[in-house]
Structure formats: C-alpha cells, structure tokens
Amino acid sequence: MNKLVLAALCSALSATPAFATGGMICRTAGAHPIEIAIVISHTAVPSVVSARLTDNGREIPVSVAQSWLEPSELRLDLTDKQALRHEARLRVTAKGRTYDGSLWRLGKRRWVRCREG
C-alpha cells in the first residue's frame, strides 16, 4: 500500500500542464497568391510564435512584429528580419471554422481566408 501511495504522490508532483502549438494557414485568392503560415502557442496566453510569408511562390523572410489573438479575431504585423521594413498586415475575424479578412502587402489590400492547419 505504501508503494502505491508513494507512486501516486510522485506522479502528482511531477505532472505539469502540456503546452502545445498549433497553426493557421492564410491564403489570398487570385493569380498571385500570398500565403502566411502561422505557428501559435497554446499556453496560458495564446500568442503567435512565428510566421512564414510566401508571395507568389517566393518565400519572404519575416519576423513577427506584433500580434493579437482572440477566439474571434487575429491581428498580425510582419516585418523583415531586421525590423526595418513592414512586410504585411493581417486582420481576420472568425466565420465558423475559418477566419476571413484582409491582408495588406506592398500597399495593396487583398481578401484572405485562414484555416487551422
């Protein structure tokens, strides 16, 4: 009996919450698609950890400048790696299982849809 109590106590003391990551893929429609792949941490406060920007098949190196993540809305600003130039701004709201909204890149606004991925 003592071994069972000791094992239960050790298990309870060593248990920690499982923090995981997830992601979203956001794509524009049209002839020259833009795609943003986002990695989201699911910790006490969910946040965007990293992002990858592809413009018409060409990968653009970016860093996350700032992000705002709620169940009903996602906002994301991306800069170049040195944070000298603004590369993209994403603003989407939840529409059921997807997020729809706008993506601004190079002075142009485009419609975008994001899905969990």
N, CA, C and O atoms as a GROMACS GRO file, in nm:
protein
  468
    1MET      N    1   0.082  -0.119   0.000
    1MET     CA    2   0.000   0.000   0.000
    1MET      C    3   0.087   0.126   0.000
    1MET      O    4   0.055   0.223  -0.068
    2ASN      N    5   0.198   0.122   0.078
    2ASN     CA    6   0.286   0.237   0.084
    2ASN      C    7   0.348   0.269  -0.052
    2ASN      O    8   0.367   0.386  -0.086
    3LYS      N    9   0.379   0.165  -0.131
    3LYS     CA   10   0.437   0.186  -0.264
    3LYS      C   11   0.336   0.254  -0.355
    3LYS      O   12   0.373   0.340  -0.435
    4LEU      N   13   0.210   0.218  -0.344
    4LEU     CA   14   0.104   0.277  -0.427
    4LEU      C   15   0.086   0.425  -0.393
    4LEU      O   16   0.072   0.508  -0.483
    5VAL      N   17   0.087   0.457  -0.265
    5VAL     CA   18   0.073   0.597  -0.221
    5VAL      C   19   0.194   0.678  -0.268
    5VAL      O   20   0.179   0.790  -0.316
    6LEU      N   21   0.313   0.622  -0.253
    6LEU     CA   22   0.435   0.689  -0.295
    6LEU      C   23   0.434   0.713  -0.446
    6LEU      O   24   0.473   0.821  -0.492
    7ALA      N   25   0.392   0.615  -0.524
    7ALA     CA   26   0.386   0.630  -0.670
    7ALA      C   27   0.285   0.736  -0.709
    7ALA      O   28   0.311   0.816  -0.800
    8ALA      N   29   0.170   0.739  -0.644
    8ALA     CA   30   0.067   0.841  -0.674
    8ALA      C   31   0.119   0.980  -0.639
    8ALA      O   32   0.096   1.075  -0.713
    9LEU      N   33   0.187   0.993  -0.527
    9LEU     CA   34   0.242   1.121  -0.485
    9LEU      C   35   0.349   1.169  -0.583
    9LEU      O   36   0.350   1.287  -0.620
   10CYS      N   37   0.437   1.080  -0.625
   10CYS     CA   38   0.541   1.117  -0.723
   10CYS      C   39   0.478   1.160  -0.855
   10CYS      O   40   0.524   1.256  -0.917
   11SER      N   41   0.376   1.090  -0.900
   11SER     CA   42   0.308   1.125  -1.025
   11SER      C   43   0.242   1.262  -1.015
   11SER      O   44   0.249   1.342  -1.109
   12ALA      N   45   0.178   1.289  -0.903
   12ALA     CA   46   0.110   1.418  -0.886
   12ALA      C   47   0.210   1.533  -0.881
   12ALA      O   48   0.183   1.640  -0.936
   13LEU      N   49   0.323   1.513  -0.817
   13LEU     CA   50   0.422   1.619  -0.805
   13LEU      C   51   0.497   1.644  -0.935
   13LEU      O   52   0.542   1.756  -0.960
   14SER      N   53   0.511   1.542  -1.018
   14SER     CA   54   0.586   1.560  -1.142
   14SER      C   55   0.497   1.598  -1.260
   14SER      O   56   0.548   1.626  -1.368
   15ALA      N   57   0.366   1.600  -1.241
   15ALA     CA   58   0.276   1.634  -1.350
   15ALA      C   59   0.283   1.784  -1.379
   15ALA      O   60   0.278   1.866  -1.287
   16THR      N   61   0.293   1.817  -1.506
   16THR     CA   62   0.293   1.957  -1.549
   16THR      C   63   0.195   1.972  -1.663
   16THR      O   64   0.167   1.874  -1.733
   17PRO      N   65   0.143   2.090  -1.684
   17PRO     CA   66   0.050   2.108  -1.795
   17PRO      C   67   0.121   2.088  -1.928
   17PRO      O   68   0.239   2.120  -1.942
   18ALA      N   69   0.050   2.036  -2.025
   18ALA     CA   70   0.106   2.013  -2.158
   18ALA      C   71   0.081   2.136  -2.244
   18ALA      O   72  -0.033   2.164  -2.283
   19PHE      N   73   0.187   2.210  -2.272
   19PHE     CA   74   0.175   2.326  -2.359
   19PHE      C   75   0.206   2.280  -2.501
   19PHE      O   76   0.308   2.216  -2.526
   20ALA      N   77   0.118   2.314  -2.593
   20ALA     CA   78   0.133   2.267  -2.729
   20ALA      C   79   0.130   2.386  -2.824
   20ALA      O   80   0.102   2.499  -2.786
   21THR      N   81   0.159   2.356  -2.950
   21THR     CA   82   0.149   2.458  -3.053
   21THR      C   83   0.052   2.411  -3.159
   21THR      O   84   0.027   2.292  -3.175
   22GLY      N   85  -0.001   2.505  -3.230
   22GLY     CA   86  -0.090   2.478  -3.342
   22GLY      C   87  -0.055   2.577  -3.451
   22GLY      O   88   0.048   2.644  -3.445
   23GLY      N   89  -0.142   2.586  -3.549
   23GLY     CA   90  -0.111   2.680  -3.654
   23GLY      C   91  -0.228   2.713  -3.742
   23GLY      O   92  -0.335   2.653  -3.732
   24MET      N   93  -0.206   2.811  -3.827
   24MET     CA   94  -0.304   2.853  -3.925
   24MET      C   95  -0.232   2.878  -4.057
   24MET      O   96  -0.115   2.916  -4.060
   25ILE      N   97  -0.305   2.857  -4.164
   25ILE     CA   98  -0.258   2.889  -4.298
   25ILE      C   99  -0.354   2.992  -4.355
   25ILE      O  100  -0.475   2.967  -4.362
   26CYS      N  101  -0.303   3.106  -4.394
   26CYS     CA  102  -0.385   3.214  -4.452
   26CYS      C  103  -0.344   3.232  -4.597
   26CYS      O  104  -0.225   3.246  -4.627
   27ARG      N  105  -0.444   3.232  -4.688
   27ARG     CA  106  -0.415   3.244  -4.831
   27ARG      C  107  -0.508   3.346  -4.896
   27ARG      O  108  -0.626   3.356  -4.863
   28THR      N  109  -0.451   3.420  -4.988
   28THR     CA  110  -0.532   3.509  -5.070
   28THR      C  111  -0.577   3.433  -5.194
   28THR      O  112  -0.519   3.331  -5.230
   29ALA      N  113  -0.680   3.484  -5.258
   29ALA     CA  114  -0.727   3.427  -5.384
   29ALA      C  115  -0.664   3.506  -5.498
   29ALA      O  116  -0.608   3.614  -5.476
   30GLY      N  117  -0.671   3.455  -5.618
   30GLY     CA  118  -0.625   3.530  -5.733
   30GLY      C  119  -0.502   3.473  -5.798
   30GLY      O  120  -0.452   3.367  -5.761
   31ALA      N  121  -0.455   3.546  -5.899
   31ALA     CA  122  -0.345   3.499  -5.984
   31ALA      C  123  -0.210   3.494  -5.911
   31ALA      O  124  -0.130   3.404  -5.938
   32HIS      N  125  -0.184   3.586  -5.822
   32HIS     CA  126  -0.056   3.591  -5.750
   32HIS      C  127  -0.084   3.572  -5.601
   32HIS      O  128  -0.093   3.670  -5.527
   33PRO      N  129  -0.098   3.446  -5.556
   33PRO     CA  130  -0.137   3.422  -5.417
   33PRO      C  131  -0.029   3.459  -5.316
   33PRO      O  132   0.091   3.447  -5.341
   34ILE      N  133  -0.076   3.505  -5.203
   34ILE     CA  134   0.010   3.531  -5.088
   34ILE      C  135  -0.034   3.435  -4.978
   34ILE      O  136  -0.154   3.418  -4.955
   35GLU      N  137   0.063   3.373  -4.911
   35GLU     CA  138   0.031   3.277  -4.804
   35GLU      C  139   0.112   3.313  -4.681
   35GLU      O  140   0.231   3.344  -4.688
   36ILE      N  141   0.044   3.308  -4.567
   36ILE     CA  142   0.112   3.325  -4.438
   36ILE      C  143   0.084   3.200  -4.357
   36ILE      O  144  -0.032   3.166  -4.332
   37ALA      N  145   0.189   3.132  -4.315
   37ALA     CA  146   0.178   3.017  -4.226
   37ALA      C  147   0.217   3.064  -4.086
   37ALA      O  148   0.325   3.118  -4.066
   38ILE      N  149   0.127   3.042  -3.991
   38ILE     CA  150   0.145   3.096  -3.856
   38ILE      C  151   0.156   2.982  -3.756
   38ILE      O  152   0.079   2.886  -3.761
   39VAL      N  153   0.252   2.993  -3.664
   39VAL     CA  154   0.264   2.899  -3.552
   39VAL      C  155   0.212   2.970  -3.427
   39VAL      O  156   0.258   3.079  -3.393
   40ILE      N  157   0.116   2.906  -3.360
   40ILE     CA  158   0.052   2.965  -3.242
   40ILE      C  159   0.081   2.878  -3.121
   40ILE      O  160   0.064   2.756  -3.125
   41SER      N  161   0.126   2.941  -3.013
   41SER     CA  162   0.148   2.867  -2.888
   41SER      C  163   0.017   2.865  -2.810
   41SER      O  164  -0.054   2.966  -2.801
   42HIS      N  165  -0.014   2.752  -2.754
   42HIS     CA  166  -0.135   2.738  -2.673
   42HIS      C  167  -0.093   2.725  -2.527
   42HIS      O  168  -0.099   2.617  -2.468
   43THR      N  169  -0.051   2.837  -2.470
   43THR     CA  170  -0.009   2.842  -2.330
   43THR      C  171  -0.117   2.917  -2.253
   43THR      O  172  -0.231   2.928  -2.299
   44ALA      N  173  -0.082   2.967  -2.136
   44ALA     CA  174  -0.180   3.042  -2.057
   44ALA      C  175  -0.235   3.160  -2.136
   44ALA      O  176  -0.354   3.192  -2.125
   45VAL      N  177  -0.149   3.224  -2.215
   45VAL     CA  178  -0.192   3.333  -2.304
   45VAL      C  179  -0.149   3.294  -2.445
   45VAL      O  180  -0.031   3.305  -2.477
   46PRO      N  181  -0.242   3.249  -2.530
   46PRO     CA  182  -0.204   3.209  -2.666
   46PRO      C  183  -0.141   3.326  -2.742
   46PRO      O  184  -0.186   3.440  -2.729
   47SER      N  185  -0.039   3.298  -2.819
   47SER     CA  186   0.026   3.403  -2.897
   47SER      C  187   0.086   3.345  -3.024
   47SER      O  188   0.108   3.225  -3.035
   48VAL      N  189   0.112   3.434  -3.120
   48VAL     CA  190   0.178   3.394  -3.244
   48VAL      C  191   0.328   3.386  -3.216
   48VAL      O  192   0.390   3.485  -3.176
   49VAL      N  193   0.385   3.269  -3.239
   49VAL     CA  194   0.526   3.246  -3.210
   49VAL      C  195   0.612   3.281  -3.332
   49VAL      O  196   0.715   3.347  -3.319
   50SER      N  197   0.569   3.236  -3.449
   50SER     CA  198   0.645   3.264  -3.571
   50SER      C  199   0.552   3.262  -3.691
   50SER      O  200   0.438   3.216  -3.683
   51ALA      N  201   0.602   3.313  -3.802
   51ALA     CA  202   0.524   3.316  -3.925
   51ALA      C  203   0.617   3.302  -4.044
   51ALA      O  204   0.735   3.336  -4.038
   52ARG      N  205   0.561   3.249  -4.153
   52ARG     CA  206   0.634   3.235  -4.279
   52ARG      C  207   0.549   3.301  -4.388
   52ARG      O  208   0.431   3.269  -4.401
   53LEU      N  209   0.607   3.389  -4.466
   53LEU     CA  210   0.536   3.462  -4.571
   53LEU      C  211   0.585   3.415  -4.707
   53LEU      O  212   0.705   3.413  -4.734
   54THR      N  213   0.491   3.378  -4.794
   54THR     CA  214   0.521   3.340  -4.931
   54THR      C  215   0.438   3.426  -5.024
   54THR      O  216   0.316   3.431  -5.012
   55ASP      N  217   0.504   3.495  -5.116
   55ASP     CA  218   0.437   3.583  -5.211
   55ASP      C  219   0.460   3.529  -5.352
   55ASP      O  220   0.571   3.533  -5.404
   56ASN      N  221   0.353   3.477  -5.413
   56ASN     CA  222   0.358   3.421  -5.548
   56ASN      C  223   0.465   3.312  -5.560
   56ASN      O  224   0.538   3.306  -5.658
   57GLY      N  225   0.474   3.226  -5.458
   57GLY     CA  226   0.568   3.115  -5.457
   57GLY      C  227   0.707   3.149  -5.407
   57GLY      O  228   0.789   3.059  -5.391
   58ARG      N  229   0.736   3.276  -5.381
   58ARG     CA  230   0.868   3.318  -5.333
   58ARG      C  231   0.862   3.344  -5.183
   58ARG      O  232   0.780   3.423  -5.137
   59GLU      N  233   0.948   3.277  -5.108
   59GLU     CA  234   0.949   3.296  -4.963
   59GLU      C  235   1.017   3.427  -4.926
   59GLU      O  236   1.125   3.458  -4.974
   60ILE      N  237   0.950   3.503  -4.839
   60ILE     CA  238   0.999   3.631  -4.791
   60ILE      C  239   1.035   3.614  -4.643
   60ILE      O  240   0.947   3.582  -4.563
   61PRO      N  241   1.162   3.633  -4.604
   61PRO     CA  242   1.199   3.619  -4.462
   61PRO      C  243   1.132   3.729  -4.379
   61PRO      O  244   1.144   3.847  -4.409
   62VAL      N  245   1.061   3.687  -4.273
   62VAL     CA  246   0.989   3.784  -4.190
   62VAL      C  247   1.005   3.750  -4.042
   62VAL      O  248   1.044   3.639  -4.004
   63SER      N  249   0.973   3.849  -3.960
   63SER     CA  250   0.963   3.834  -3.815
   63SER      C  251   0.827   3.887  -3.771
   63SER      O  252   0.770   3.974  -3.836
   64VAL      N  253   0.777   3.833  -3.661
   64VAL     CA  254   0.651   3.882  -3.606
   64VAL      C  255   0.679   4.010  -3.529
   64VAL      O  256   0.753   4.009  -3.430
   65ALA      N  257   0.621   4.120  -3.576
   65ALA     CA  258   0.639   4.249  -3.507
   65ALA      C  259   0.543   4.258  -3.390
   65ALA      O  260   0.583   4.294  -3.279
   66GLN      N  261   0.417   4.226  -3.414
   66GLN     CA  262   0.319   4.221  -3.306
   66GLN      C  263   0.201   4.136  -3.352
   66GLN      O  264   0.176   4.120  -3.471
   67SER      N  265   0.130   4.083  -3.253
   67SER     CA  266   0.013   4.001  -3.284
   67SER      C  267  -0.092   4.017  -3.175
   67SER      O  268  -0.062   4.051  -3.061
   68TRP      N  269  -0.215   3.993  -3.214
   68TRP     CA  270  -0.329   3.999  -3.124
   68TRP      C  271  -0.414   3.879  -3.157
   68TRP      O  272  -0.462   3.867  -3.270
   69LEU      N  273  -0.434   3.791  -3.062
   69LEU     CA  274  -0.505   3.666  -3.088
   69LEU      C  275  -0.615   3.648  -2.985
   69LEU      O  276  -0.590   3.639  -2.865
   70GLU      N  277  -0.736   3.641  -3.034
   70GLU     CA  278  -0.854   3.611  -2.953
   70GLU      C  279  -0.934   3.504  -3.027
   70GLU      O  280  -0.911   3.481  -3.145
   71PRO      N  281  -1.029   3.438  -2.959
   71PRO     CA  282  -1.109   3.337  -3.028
   71PRO      C  283  -1.184   3.392  -3.150
   71PRO      O  284  -1.212   3.317  -3.244
   72SER      N  285  -1.218   3.520  -3.149
   72SER     CA  286  -1.296   3.575  -3.260
   72SER      C  287  -1.214   3.658  -3.357
   72SER      O  288  -1.266   3.701  -3.460
   73GLU      N  289  -1.087   3.683  -3.329
   73GLU     CA  290  -1.009   3.774  -3.412
   73GLU      C  291  -0.859   3.743  -3.406
   73GLU      O  292  -0.808   3.699  -3.303
   74LEU      N  293  -0.792   3.767  -3.518
   74LEU     CA  294  -0.646   3.755  -3.525
   74LEU      C  295  -0.592   3.877  -3.598
   74LEU      O  296  -0.640   3.912  -3.706
   75ARG      N  297  -0.494   3.941  -3.538
   75ARG     CA  298  -0.423   4.054  -3.598
   75ARG      C  299  -0.275   4.022  -3.594
   75ARG      O  300  -0.223   3.973  -3.494
   76LEU      N  301  -0.208   4.051  -3.704
   76LEU     CA  302  -0.067   4.016  -3.714
   76LEU      C  303   0.005   4.118  -3.802
   76LEU      O  304  -0.042   4.150  -3.910
   77ASP      N  305   0.119   4.167  -3.754
   77ASP     CA  306   0.205   4.255  -3.832
   77ASP      C  307   0.339   4.185  -3.850
   77ASP      O  308   0.398   4.137  -3.754
   78LEU      N  309   0.386   4.181  -3.974
   78LEU     CA  310   0.513   4.118  -4.007
   78LEU      C  311   0.610   4.222  -4.062
   78LEU      O  312   0.572   4.309  -4.140
   79THR      N  313   0.737   4.210  -4.020
   79THR     CA  314   0.843   4.296  -4.071
   79THR      C  315   0.952   4.209  -4.131
   79THR      O  316   0.949   4.087  -4.116
   80ASP      N  317   1.048   4.272  -4.198
   80ASP     CA  318   1.166   4.197  -4.243
   80ASP      C  319   1.244   4.155  -4.119
   80ASP      O  320   1.214   4.198  -4.008
   81LYS      N  321   1.344   4.071  -4.137
   81LYS     CA  322   1.419   4.015  -4.024
   81LYS      C  323   1.488   4.121  -3.937
   81LYS      O  324   1.508   4.100  -3.817
   82GLN      N  325   1.524   4.234  -3.996
   82GLN     CA  326   1.591   4.339  -3.920
   82GLN      C  327   1.491   4.440  -3.863
   82GLN      O  328   1.530   4.536  -3.797
   83ALA      N  329   1.362   4.419  -3.888
   83ALA     CA  330   1.255   4.508  -3.841
   83ALA      C  331   1.270   4.650  -3.894
   83ALA      O  332   1.238   4.746  -3.825
   84LEU      N  333   1.320   4.661  -4.017
   84LEU     CA  334   1.337   4.792  -4.080
   84LEU      C  335   1.223   4.823  -4.177
   84LEU      O  336   1.194   4.940  -4.203
   85ARG      N  337   1.157   4.719  -4.229
   85ARG     CA  338   1.055   4.738  -4.332
   85ARG      C  339   0.930   4.656  -4.297
   85ARG      O  340   0.940   4.539  -4.260
   86HIS      N  341   0.815   4.718  -4.310
   86HIS     CA  342   0.689   4.649  -4.287
   86HIS      C  343   0.659   4.561  -4.409
   86HIS      O  344   0.657   4.611  -4.521
   87GLU      N  345   0.636   4.432  -4.388
   87GLU     CA  346   0.611   4.339  -4.498
   87GLU      C  347   0.463   4.307  -4.519
   87GLU      O  348   0.417   4.300  -4.633
   88ALA      N  349   0.388   4.289  -4.410
   88ALA     CA  350   0.248   4.250  -4.426
   88ALA      C  351   0.170   4.280  -4.298
   88ALA      O  352   0.225   4.282  -4.188
   89ARG      N  353   0.040   4.304  -4.316
   89ARG     CA  354  -0.052   4.322  -4.204
   89ARG      C  355  -0.174   4.234  -4.231
   89ARG      O  356  -0.235   4.241  -4.338
   90LEU      N  357  -0.208   4.152  -4.133
   90LEU     CA  358  -0.321   4.060  -4.144
   90LEU      C  359  -0.425   4.096  -4.039
   90LEU      O  360  -0.392   4.114  -3.922
   91ARG      N  361  -0.551   4.107  -4.080
   91ARG     CA  362  -0.664   4.133  -3.990
   91ARG      C  363  -0.777   4.041  -4.032
   91ARG      O  364  -0.835   4.059  -4.139
   92VAL      N  365  -0.809   3.941  -3.950
   92VAL     CA  366  -0.915   3.846  -3.983
   92VAL      C  367  -1.006   3.824  -3.862
   92VAL      O  368  -0.962   3.836  -3.747
   93THR      N  369  -1.133   3.791  -3.889
   93THR     CA  370  -1.229   3.759  -3.784
   93THR      C  371  -1.288   3.621  -3.811
   93THR      O  372  -1.297   3.577  -3.925
   94ALA      N  373  -1.329   3.555  -3.705
   94ALA     CA  374  -1.382   3.419  -3.714
   94ALA      C  375  -1.514   3.417  -3.788
   94ALA      O  376  -1.602   3.500  -3.764
   95LYS      N  377  -1.527   3.320  -3.879
   95LYS     CA  378  -1.650   3.294  -3.953
   95LYS      C  379  -1.673   3.142  -3.948
   95LYS      O  380  -1.652   3.072  -4.047
   96GLY      N  381  -1.717   3.093  -3.834
   96GLY     CA  382  -1.732   2.948  -3.818
   96GLY      C  383  -1.596   2.884  -3.798
   96GLY      O  384  -1.524   2.918  -3.704
   97ARG      N  385  -1.560   2.791  -3.886
   97ARG     CA  386  -1.432   2.719  -3.875
   97ARG      C  387  -1.317   2.789  -3.946
   97ARG      O  388  -1.203   2.744  -3.938
   98THR      N  389  -1.346   2.899  -4.016
   98THR     CA  390  -1.242   2.975  -4.084
   98THR      C  391  -1.237   3.118  -4.031
   98THR      O  392  -1.324   3.161  -3.956
   99TYR      N  393  -1.134   3.189  -4.072
   99TYR     CA  394  -1.121   3.332  -4.043
   99TYR      C  395  -1.111   3.404  -4.176
   99TYR      O  396  -1.031   3.365  -4.262
  100ASP      N  397  -1.191   3.507  -4.196
  100ASP     CA  398  -1.188   3.587  -4.318
  100ASP      C  399  -1.152   3.730  -4.285
  100ASP      O  400  -1.184   3.780  -4.177
  101GLY      N  401  -1.083   3.796  -4.379
  101GLY     CA  402  -1.048   3.935  -4.355
  101GLY      C  403  -0.961   3.992  -4.462
  101GLY      O  404  -0.979   3.962  -4.581
  102SER      N  405  -0.866   4.075  -4.423
  102SER     CA  406  -0.782   4.149  -4.516
  102SER      C  407  -0.634   4.127  -4.489
  102SER      O  408  -0.592   4.107  -4.375
  103LEU      N  409  -0.557   4.131  -4.597
  103LEU     CA  410  -0.412   4.124  -4.591
  103LEU      C  411  -0.358   4.242  -4.671
  103LEU      O  412  -0.392   4.260  -4.788
  104TRP      N  413  -0.275   4.323  -4.607
  104TRP     CA  414  -0.211   4.435  -4.674
  104TRP      C  415  -0.066   4.399  -4.699
  104TRP      O  416   0.006   4.360  -4.607
  105ARG      N  417  -0.024   4.412  -4.824
  105ARG     CA  418   0.116   4.388  -4.860
  105ARG      C  419   0.152   4.480  -4.977
  105ARG      O  420   0.079   4.486  -5.076
  106LEU      N  421   0.264   4.549  -4.965
  106LEU     CA  422   0.314   4.639  -5.069
  106LEU      C  423   0.210   4.743  -5.109
  106LEU      O  424   0.195   4.775  -5.227
  107GLY      N  425   0.137   4.794  -5.010
  107GLY     CA  426   0.039   4.899  -5.035
  107GLY      C  427  -0.094   4.853  -5.093
  107GLY      O  428  -0.179   4.936  -5.124
  108LYS      N  429  -0.112   4.723  -5.109
  108LYS     CA  430  -0.236   4.670  -5.165
  108LYS      C  431  -0.311   4.587  -5.062
  108LYS      O  432  -0.252   4.510  -4.987
  109ARG      N  433  -0.442   4.604  -5.061
  109ARG     CA  434  -0.528   4.527  -4.970
  109ARG      C  435  -0.592   4.412  -5.049
  109ARG      O  436  -0.645   4.432  -5.158
  110ARG      N  437  -0.585   4.292  -4.990
  110ARG     CA  438  -0.643   4.174  -5.055
  110ARG      C  439  -0.726   4.096  -4.954
  110ARG      O  440  -0.699   4.099  -4.834
  111TRP      N  441  -0.828   4.028  -5.004
  111TRP     CA  442  -0.910   3.940  -4.922
  111TRP      C  443  -0.828   3.815  -4.888
  111TRP      O  444  -0.750   3.767  -4.970
  112VAL      N  445  -0.846   3.764  -4.767
  112VAL     CA  446  -0.770   3.646  -4.724
  112VAL      C  447  -0.860   3.556  -4.640
  112VAL      O  448  -0.950   3.603  -4.570
  113ARG      N  449  -0.835   3.427  -4.647
  113ARG     CA  450  -0.904   3.327  -4.563
  113ARG      C  451  -0.800   3.244  -4.491
  113ARG      O  452  -0.703   3.198  -4.551
  114CYS      N  453  -0.822   3.225  -4.360
  114CYS     CA  454  -0.731   3.145  -4.277
  114CYS      C  455  -0.804   3.021  -4.227
  114CYS      O  456  -0.921   3.025  -4.191
  115ARG      N  457  -0.730   2.912  -4.226
  115ARG     CA  458  -0.781   2.783  -4.175
  115ARG      C  459  -0.677   2.726  -4.079
  115ARG      O  460  -0.557   2.748  -4.093
  116GLU      N  461  -0.728   2.653  -3.982
  116GLU     CA  462  -0.634   2.585  -3.892
  116GLU      C  463  -0.559   2.480  -3.972
  116GLU      O  464  -0.616   2.412  -4.056
  117GLY      N  465  -0.431   2.470  -3.944
  117GLY     CA  466  -0.352   2.375  -4.024
  117GLY      C  467  -0.239   2.315  -3.948
  117GLY      O  468  -0.164   2.234  -4.003
   0.00000   0.00000   0.00000
